[in-house]
Structure formats: structure tokens, C-alpha cells
Amino acid sequence: MTIEVTAFWDDEADVWVAESDDVPGLITEAPTMERLIERLQVLIPELMKLNCGKTGPFPFHIVSERNAIAQAA
């Protein structure tokens, strides 16, 4: 089973925010996608053990969204 994580860019907080219906209690944030992945690699196993009694490994897939504006010079 591959865990699906949804991530979006929060312009106001200037961070990536991630959550997943597959991992009870998962919501986290980080300033970069790389740091977000690092956090998820720690939090997913911890939360799956704590909330579901399951041990890993836990493959995950991130679906991300970030809005931007392109303007002509």
C-alpha cells in the first residue's frame, strides 16, 4: 500500500503543508519540499505505529499544488 500525501503551498505562512487521510493525525509543514519529505519520513512511521499499531516501511506518494502568476515583462 502506498500512502497518498497531499501537500499545498501556504503563501501566508511561506511553507508547504502536508496531510493524509491514510495516516491518522498527520499534518505537518516545512519551508521546502525537501524538508517536508524529511519530516514525512519521520512522522509517517511514528503516527502509523501510534495510531494504527502498524510498523513500516511505508512508501508514500506526494500530490502537491502551488499556484503562481506569470506576467509579461
Number of C-alpha atoms within 10 A of each C-alpha: 7 9 15 16 19 16 21 18 20 15 10 6 11 12 17 22 20 23 19 18 12 15 19 14 15 17 16 16 22 19 14 14 19 11 13 18 16 12 15 22 15 10 17 24 17 18 17 19 13 13 12 11 9 13 13 10 9 13 11 17 10 17 11 14 11 10 8 5 4 5 5 3 3
